[in-house]
């Protein structure tokens, strides 16, 4: 059930109706988006008395980029202002609707940040070694299961999908799987590895037998949020980085794991169609960006084409390894 949202700025009833309207259309409104809606309400409350409507000046002032902020932050405010104006128009209230795009769309330069399987093995080892303290006896298995699901299960899910998991979404018979609810409330089934399934089963036994109860909970027993999941992974990654700084990066986010798993599947010959279904993309065109950004696949293609002309390499595996070791030391 969606949590009721209260607004302390301008037009609280109108903004509440807007959020309910979007939810009824199937949109998922996480806390980050609710925050932007509340921010717009407070912004309008601070305008002069004759300007407390979504005029052109008000909309442009709200969406104007701030110094030092990312383009995504400005785009988020722009999207909320545009959608709220369209809602007002639908209600018969005059409002200025921002153009869909402020300028020509820039060509995509998607270059996902990924980590290797060896790097992730160190992070998982640190998650397994977390002491069972402060949060009670379930601390250690929660760390181990969350990090494993974010990796072994893909996390083919986005981090919010992992946080929204309920016990009833887990299917621990053979083959084990999990049902995820993604954008637009669309559901999909993702397989679990045997190792992840064992840890999930062990953890579920410690939880109340309530199919609607959360799989991941915070100290207060409430459903874990995105920030909590990211913090959990960040602590494990930081511990792994402290042990092996040359191997594990200092910062690892849940979405880095999603990109990494997609790239690893692609490198191991998994069809793009299957990767699309697992990631929950609406179109395979979205998934194709991984093929375009994967340098390993490009390297193999170049080597395959060059082998027909240059013939087999004169270096064996030992010579190649020695050469790579020397180059790393030289760098």
N, C-alpha and C positions, 0 to 999 in steps of 0.2 A: 504494500500500500504506500502511495506517495505521501511524504510528509508535508503538512500544510505550511506554507510560507507566509510570514507576516512582513509587511513593509512599513518602514518608519519615515519615508520621504513623501514626495508628492504623489497624489492619486493612488493611495494604497489599494483601494478596491479595484481600480482599473488594472493595476499591475498584477494583482492576484488572479484576476480573471484572465489576463494574458498568459500567465504561467499554466493555468488549468487548461486553457484552450490549446496550447502547444502540446501538453501532455496527452490530451485526448486525441491529438493527431498522430501520436505514436513517438513523439520526440522524447529522448532521455534528457532530463535536466539535472545534471550533477551540481554539486555545491559551487564549482567554479563558474558555471553559467548563472546560477542563482545570484552569486555575488555580483556579476556584471549587471543583472537586472536591478538589483538593489542599488547599485552605484548610479545607474541612470535615474532611478527614482529620487535619490538624494541630490543628484546634480540638478534636476529640475526644481526641487524644493528650494535650492539656493539661488535660483534665477529671480529677476525682478517680478513683481506681481503681475504685470501685463505680459510677461514672457513665459509663464509657466505652462506652456504648451510646446509641442515638439515643432518649433519653427525651424527654418533653415539655419538661422544663426545658432540656435540652441544645439541642433544636431551636429553642425560642423564644429562647434566649440567642444562638445563632448567627445567627438572622435578625433580631434586634432592630435597628432603624435606628440608625446612628451619627450623631453630631453633624456637620452640614455635608455629608453625603453625599447623592447624588441618590436619588430614589425608585427609579430603575432598578437601582442597586447593591443595594439591599435586596431588590428583587424577584428579582434574579439569585440571591442566596443562598437566598431562600425557595424558588425553583424547584428548585435543586439538592437542598436538604434534603428537600423533598417527594418528588422523584423517587427519591432514594436510599432513603427510607423505604418507598416502594412496592416497590422492588426487594427490600428486606429481607423485606417481607411475602411477596413472591412466592417467596423462598427459604425461607420458613417460620420466619423470625426475627422475634420480636416487636419492633416499633418504632412510635414515635408518628408518625402522618401528619398533617402540617399541613393545615388546611382549604384548599380551593382558592383562596379569596379571603378576605382578612382583613376585608373590609367591603364595602359596596355599591359596585359599579363606578361611577366618576364618568363623567358624560357626556363624549364626545370633544370636544376643542377643537383639533383638528389644524390647525395653521397652518404649513405648510412654509416654510422659508427658501429663497428662490430667487435666482438671479442671472440677468441678462439675457444675450442673445447677444453684445452689445457688450462686456460685462464679461468674458465667457468668451474672446472674441477676444483681449483683452489678455493673459489668462493663457496662452493657447496660444502667443502671440507670444513671451512670456518663456520658455516651455518650449523653443521652437525655438532661442532664442538662448543656451541654457545652454552654457557652455564644456565642451569634452571634456577634463576634467582629473580628477585624483585616482582615479576609477574606471576609467580607461582610455579608449580611443577610442570605446567604445560608450555612454558616458555621455549624450551629447547625443541620439542617436536613441532611447534608452530613455526619457528625459524626454519627448521629443516624442510618442512613440507611446503611452506610458501615459496622459498627459493627454488626448490625442486620443481614445483608446478610452474613457476615463471620460466623455467628453462626446459624441463622435460616435456611439459605440455605445450611448449611453444615459446614464451607463453604465447602460444598461438592466440591466446586471448590478449586483449588490452588489459591494462592493470585494473580498470574499473570493473571489467567482467570477472576478474579473479575476486575482487572485493565483494561483488554481488552474489557469489556462489552460496547456495544453501545446501544443506545436507541432502535434500531430495534431488539435487542436480547430479549427485555422484552415483555412478553405476559401477560397483566394485566386483561384479562377477566377471568371468572370463568371456570375451576380452573386456578389460576395464575401460571406462570412458567417462567423460564429463559433458554435461549439457551447458552451453554458454549462451547468455542472452546479450546481444551486441547492440549496435546502433539501430535505431528504429524498432527496437524490441524484437529483432530477428534472432532466432535461435539456431544453433548448429551443434553437432556432436563431435567432440575431439577425443581421439584415443589417448589413454594414459600408458606410459611405459610400465613394465612390471615392477621396477624399483619404486617409481612414484606411487603406484597403486598400493604397495605394501605399507609405505609411510602414511598414506592417506587413511588406509584402513585402521592402522594403529591409533591415529589421532581421533578418528570418528568414534572409536570405542570410548573415549574419554568425554565425549560431548553428550548433553541431554538428548534423549531420543525424540527430537522434534524435527520433522522433515523441512520445516520452514526456517529453522534456526541457521545462523551464519556459520560457515566453515571457518572463517577467520574472524576473530573477535579481538577487541582491544582490552585494556586493563579493566575498563568499566563493564565489560561484557557486551558492549555494543558492536555492531558490524564494523570491521576495520575499514578505514577510508583509504583513498589513493595515497595521501601523504604518509599514512602509517605504513603502507606496503612499500613505498619508495624508501622510507627511512630504514625499514628492516633490511632491505637489500643493500642500501648504502652502508650500513654498519658492517655487514658481512664482507662487502667488497673492500671497505677500509681496512678491516682486519687482515684480509688476504693480501692487500697491497703492502701493509706493514711488514708481513713476512717475506714477500717476494715482490719488491717494488719494480724490478726489471721485467716481471712477467704480467702482473695484474695492474690495470690502470687504477688511478686513485678514485675515480668516480664511475659508477655503473648505475644506470637507470633501468627501470622495467622495460622501457621501449627499446633500449639498446639490446636487451635479450630477445625481444620480438624480431628486430632486424637481423640479429646474429643467427637465430635459429632458421629464419627464412633463407638466409644466404647459405648456411650449411646444408640445408635440404637441397637447394639448387645445385650446389657443388657435388652432391652425391647422386645427382641424376634424377631427382624426384620431379615429376611432371608439374609444370606451372599450374595446371588446372587443379591438381590436388592441393598445391600450396595456397592457391586462391581460396579454396573451400575451407581450409584449415584456418587461415588468417581471417576469414570473414569478409573478404573484399567483395564488393558488388560486381566488379568487372575484372577480368583477367588483365585488362590494360593497366590497372593499378598495380598488379603484381609484377608486370613486365619490367618495372623500374629496377627490380632486384637483378634481373638478367643484364640490364644495361649498365648497372653500377658494379657488377661483379668482376673484378680484375682477374681473378683466377680463371674464370671461364674464358675470358678474352685471351689470356696467356696460353691456355691449352689450345685454343683455336689457332693462334699464331704458330705455336710449335707444331701442330698437326700439319698446317700448310707448309711450314718451312722444312719439315722432315722429308717431304716429297722432293724437295730441290737439293737440300744440303746433305741428306742421308743421315744415318745414325750418328749420335754424339760419340766423340772419342773419349769422353769421361765416364767412368763407371760410378756407381752410387757412392762408394767410399771417397773417390776423388771429389765428387760434387759436395759431399758433406764437409770435407776438409777445406774446400775453397770457400764455402759459405761461412764456416767458422772463422777463417782468416779475415774475410770481409767484415764480419761483425766486430771483430777485435780491432780492425783498422778504423772502423767508423767510430 
